Each structure stands twice: as structure tokens, then as C-alpha cells.
């Protein structure tokens, strides 16, 4: 395509205050262009802007105390920044933020974890997905260059969990949740990692209990989704295990996922 490269990472940090040192250390090793954070767990005024700014990143934050929270940190220009669905009913939980980067509409999502079938949290998770698809339909078309990333809290198929039998019909693998994710994809997205690596087993989340990371007993619940115009620009999607394999400070239970795109002519 002849364009320059743009790296976009998604990373559920499970508290940015607890993880800022690790994230900064990782950015020094892997200086991505756009870092999409989830589960920051701080109000906007308490976000640690300084360490990111020292590395040349501008951060846009949509956070809340102790729960949820999303942020975009970029060392390339962010334009048309928006925060939330624009609906107080749905924006009480801070779960979505977006901007335009190099002509690409980047959307950062932290989907609800959910709970057992029939609970209020289970229903909220499915409603969130429905609301997200409606939001996309109002703002974009699959013909637009859209890149949606984040912790979607669903393992798309049995290839995306370490033990399909043991985890069948548990949170993140229930058919209703998987259908909600497929409906999101059917709007016009392609699962970028699975597009490049149809048969590769690669996880993004490992429970803290039982040293799961060292046994690679995890789930793939963090995604990079792209619309068809971005597919020819897609160069790679990789999971960086380095931050998850730290022993001190305690890492997030997720690893960052990094997508490389050719910005190309736009």
C-alpha cells in the first residue's frame, strides 16, 4: 500500500493506578501508537496522565471510581474524540470511548462481564451488546474504516478457551453471549486475529488462581475487530505475554493485544 504503519493496542489493565508502572515499562519496550485501556477504575481527574505524557502520549479518559473506565492514549493526533453512548441510561457505567486516528475510527469498548444465566448482570450484558450494535448502525456503515477493540468478555468459540468441556456454558462461553458477539460481527466486522490465524489457539486472559498463565490455561476475550476497508491494511495481530508474565508488580490478568495496520492512502 505504500503507507506508514499504525499500531493499535487494547489492554485491560485491571486498575491503572495499580498498573501504571507496568504499563509505562511496557510502552517503553513496545511504543504503540494508540493504546486503548479498559477497566481503569479511576475518575477522570485521578487518571495518571503525567507518566503517559512523559512518553509523548495524550490521554482521553472516560472513567469512574473503582469500576469500569476506558481511556485512549495516543502519540499520534486524535480527532473527533467522543465519550459514551450519549445516553445517560447507558453511560452511568463508563464503557466506551472513541476517536479518529489517521483516518480510522477507533472504538474502545469494555463489555460487561455478566453473570450466571437469568441474573440481572447477564441480562445487562446482552442488552449492552444490542445497544452497541444500534449505536454503530446510527454512526457508521461497514464501508467506513472502523476498528473496534477491547475486552468483550466473550470467548468466541471453543478454540478460544483452554478446556471447552470444563468451561462449557459458563460466563463468557454461554450460547447467548456468543450469539451477541456474532451479532456484533455481523454488523460488518471481521475478527482480525482469527482472520490472520484461523486455527491458532491464543489466549488474552488467564485467571490469577492456580498459576494459569504458566500453564496457558486461559481464554481469548480481548479483540481487534475491523471493517472490510481495513482488511487490506491489516499486517498483524499479536498478544504480548510479557506484561502478563511479570511476577512483580502483580500484573493485570489480561495481556495486551497489538494490531499493526498500514495507514495507506485515505
Secondary structure, DSSP 4 states (H G I P E B T S, - for coil): ----EEEEEEEE-S-HHHHHHHHHHHHHHS--SEEEEE---S-GGGS-HHHHHHTT-EEEEE--SSS--EEEEESS--EEEEES-S-HHHHSS--EEEEEETTEEEEEEE-----STTSHHHHHHHHHHHHHHHHHHHH--TTS-EEEEEE-----SGGGBS-HHHHTTSTTT-HHHHHHHHHHHHTTEEEHHHHH-TT----SB--TGGGHHHHT--B--EEEEEEHHHHTTEEEEEEE-TTTT-TTTTPPSB-EEEEEEE----
